[in-house]
Amino acid sequence: MSMPENNCHKDEHKDQEAGNTKEGPGKQQHITVCLVSAAFFGAFGSSFLFGYNVSVVNAPALFVKNFINKTWIERYGTPVGTETVTLLWAINVSIMAIGGLLGAIVVKFLVKALGRRGTLLVNNCFSLVAAVLQASGERAHSFEMLIIGRFIIGINTGISLSALPMYLGEISPRHIRGSITQFNAILINLGVLTGQIMGLPEVLGQLPSVKEDSATPSFSSMLYTLAGGGTLCGVAALVLLIVSTATDFWMQYRYSGSSANQGLWRFCINHKCHAHTITVAFWDATRAFMLLAVLSCFAGVVLGLSAFANGTKNRRVRTGGIALVLSGFLALLALAIYTGVTVTFFGKRFLDWRFSWSYIIGWVAIILAFTAGVFQLCAFQRTIAEPAPPNIPDS
């Protein structure tokens, strides 16, 4: 994850060094959107990855062991011993700590050469390389790529967990420094939780229920993967749609020399917010479409979750997919209306204006809603195209 630019929160950088911070009574800086976004996305691209990679490795243990055994047979023609499989699996899990130690050692030199923010930016290269290696290991028939990928992601976490606290401490004012640096711990725990959730069989697949000598995933495994991925994207889209609709940062501009921002329900000038008193057609249309999008997305998520209780062959999967696609379409109409009117009207009225983060979150929610709907519809289509294999009684 890339870090926001320094000029986004230049007010927070006035007193960057702790020794130079001089805040008298009544002059304390407030928490700003730029400060929170810099702290959150910085921790999301660093601490979150650490927590996720620590916890996610537990769920696919059987898959990885089977993959090691299969690769060994392809190379040498004989199955690998149980002790060797256990040893290779232990190396795969623990080598991340060795990479973390190396990352913690080299971070000193990176910070001196690149600075805190530059170190975090460059550190993303390690996570990308590790992701490519671990994702390509199965296709390349190489369990060594998994081990190397875990080692590289360990270097990434060692660097990030050393550089991120320094970065968060320097961009935050003294009186809220403790609160801002807590993003580090919060995102670690969130990453651990996400790794545990992603490892659930009901979310991203189950063990294959086919013969041991077959590498083809079972029908139920692929089906649960599609439906679970769609439901996960739907939940993320629902949260983002609610945040986008409820917050007041759709647009930022200068009004009479003061900074101002507006949302669908209120406008704020100098941190004082007021409800919209003028009825404008495009605001009403945007509000209506966004509320309908939230309701449609909620219905799609509920239908997707309830389908797991009754089996994914239930038509609720298709209905949930249609609801999620409809949610994305309604949100797309809302943002299209808002964009068109803002560019043609406010763009001429205010010279110094820009779309803000609530508006951007809305577009991200649209992508997630469409993705969730496509996953759900593909899961339902698979139930029609490939009926589940019949149970063969043991002889």
Secondary structure, 3 states (H helix, E strand, C coil): CCCCCHHHHCCCCCCCCHHHCCCCCCCCCCCCHHHHHHHHHHHHCCHHHHHHHHHHCCCCHHHHHHHHHHHHHHHHCCCCCHHHHHHHHHHHHHHHHHHHHHHHHHHHHHHHHHHHHHHHHHHHHHHHHHHHHHHHCCCCCCHHHHHHHHHHHHHHHHHHHHHHHHHHHHHCCHHHHHHHHHHHHHHHHHHHHHHHHHCCHHHHCCCCCCCCCCCCCCHHHHHHHHHHHHHHHHHHHHHHHHHHHHCCCCEEEEECCEEEEECCCEEEECCEEEECCCCCHHHHHHHHHHHHHHHHHHHHHHHHHHHHHHCCCCCHHHHHHHHHHHHHHHHHHHHHHHHHHHHHHHHHHCCCEEECHHHHHHHHHHHHHHHHHHHHHHHHHHHHHCCCCCCCCCC
